[in-house]
Structures are given as C-alpha cells and as structure tokens.
Amino acid sequence: MSVKKLFDLEGKVAVVTGSSKGIGKAIAEALAEYGAKVIVSSRSQEAVDAVAEEFKAKGYEATGIACHVGDEDQRQALIQKTVALYGGVDILVNNAATNPVFSPLEGIENNVFDKIMDVNVKACFSFAKHCFPFMKEKKNGSIINIASVEGMKPSLGLGLYGVSKSALIMLTQSQASEWGKYGIRSNAICPGLIKTKFSKALWSNEHIMKQVESHLPLQRAADPTEIAGLAVYLASQASSYTTGAVVNADGGHMLT
C-alpha cells in the first residue's frame, strides 16, 4: 500500500468535541477532508449546524450534534446518536476543554477545581468508555486526547489547568497500555500557544507575545490548522504502530 493511502479516512466515523471553532474545528475539517464522516459537537446546536453546513458546502460529510461535555447524559447521548446514524465510532477526538480562571493555586475555589476536572479529564474518560465497545468490536480505533504543554511544564496562573492536562496525558497512556490488545490506540497532542478564542487572553497580550517571540525557537504563536495534520496522522493507519505517544506542537516551548 502506498504511504499516501495510509492517511485515507474514507468510511471512518469521527467524533470531535468542542469542534465549532478553534483547534477542534480545524481538526474536524481535516478529518472530513481526508474522507471521515465527522460529528461536529459543542454546546450550541446552532453553532455545530453552521459548521456542519460549511463542511458540506466543501463536499465533506458532517453532522452537528450538540453536547455539553460536562453532562454525563449528554455525553452518552452524543455517542448513541452517532452510532444510530453511522453504526459506530472509529475516531474520538477529545478536544473540548475549559479554563475559567487565571490565578495562583491558592486563589482557586473547590467548585472551580471540580469544573475543570469534570470537563478536561472526566469527560474524556467518559467519552472513551462509551466508544470502547464499538472500537473493541472492530478491533480498531483511535482516541486522540488534546492535552497541552501546560500538562508537562507549569506556568504561573495556569496551574490547575496544567494539572488537568497532566492527568489527561496519564489517562492517554493508561488507555494505550490497557486497550492496545483490542486494537485501540490512544495518543495525546500537546499544543503550545495557539491563536484561538480560548487562549485570546494570552496571544492578544502584547507583553506576553513579546516574551513568546523572544523565547520560543519558532518565535510565534500558531494557527489551529497547524495542529490538524497531527490529528490526521494519529487518526489514520499511517500511525498504526503509534500508541501512548505524547506529541508536542509547541514551537519549541518545551526546549526553553
């Protein structure tokens, strides 16, 4: 088989959480471009329908299904609706995340801790469990968890977010270790500073951007599309021997 064909996702079903904008949208579109049937999901049905229609206008197959990832009933319903529509799930991209605070640890209340862990860790655990039976039955599946370089090197004000992403990295490796025998692969992508609405407080800050430009080897923030190629690789047979990997896309942040 040609290497080019290894990236073909024709016939695969992909669920991408938090995909109405930013990194999630870029990944969803890339997977659809390579042939996957993509479920676009975020909290707003109006938003996911708009993105699905945008993809369809380009000739891709996409369906919008709203889901608040912090709600277990909605998580289960998202996978059930996907299976009812397409018969299974081949690719799960856990991209949805939250970070409602920018604060030292001592300034964070317990309810904020619970919210961050519920969305950034528990939801990813839950979605994977709901997809597991279908991937196991096919003896094939790819779970892609969008973590962060914050999960490997702490930054002031983002400590609790980093804790959640560190936990997600360990969840990824545990899934890879336990589920490899079923043909299920699990890998994590750790973005650095990406120009999304989620991180706008950072990249729109002139002082922070001057630090980025002076310290990062690539001297810039990235566009969401610069994460999408990694997701296509990890979703496809091109990465058939890759599991438990933690892949940085950070402009060299971990080198500084």
Residue, then its C-alpha position, 0 to 999 in steps of 0.5 A: m500500500s502506498v504511504k499516501k493511502l495510509f492517511d485515507l479516512e474514507g468510511k471512518v466515523a469521527v467524533v470531535t468535541g468542542s469542534s465549532k471553532g478553534i483547534g477542534k474545528a480545524i481538526a474536524e475539517a481535516l478529518a472530513e477532508y481526508g474522507a471521515k464522516v465527522i460529528v461536529s459537537s459543542r454546546s450550541q446546536e446552532a453553532v455545530d449546524a453552521v459548521a456542519e453546513e460549511f463542511k458540506a458546502k466543501g463536499y465533506e460529510a458532517t453532522g452537528i450534534a450538540c453536547h455539553v461535555g460536562d453532562e454525563d447524559q449528554r455525553q452518552a447521548l452524543i455517542q448513541k446518536t452517532v452510532a444510530l446514524y453511522g453504526g459506530v465510532d472509529i475516531l474520538v477526538n477529545n478536544a473540548a476543554t475549559n479554563p475559567v480562571f487565571s490565578p495562583l493555586e491558592g486563589i482557586e475555589n473547590n467548585v472551580f477545581d471540580k469544573i475543570m476536572d469534570v470537563n478536561v479529564k472526566a469527560c474524556f474518560s467518559f467519552a472513551k468508555h462509551c466508544f470502547p465497545f464499538m472500537k473493541e468490536k472492530k478491533n480498531g480505533s483511535i482516541i486522540n486526547i488534546a492535552s497541552v504543554e501546560g500538562m508537562k511544564p507549569s506556568l504561573g496562573l495556569g496551574l490547575y489547568g496544567v494539572s488537568k492536562s497532566a492527568l489527561i496525558m496519564l489517562t492517554q497512556s493508561q488507555a494505550s497500555e490497557w486497550g492496545k490488545y483490542g486494537i485501540r490506540s490512544n495518543a495525546i497532542c500537546p499544543g503550545l500557544i495557539k491563536t484561538k478564542f480560548s487562549k485570546a487572553l494570552w496571544s492578544n497580550e502584547h507583553i506576553m507575545k513579546q516574551v513568546e517571540s523572544h523565547l520560543p525557537l519558532q518565535r510565534a504563536a500558531d494557527p489551529t490548522e497547524i495542529a490538524g495534520l497531527a490529528v490526521y496522522l494519529a487518526s489514520q493507519a499511517s500511525s498504526y504502530t503509534t500508541g501512548a505517544v505524547v506529541n508536542a506542537d509547541g514551537g519549541h516551548m518545551l526546549t526553553 
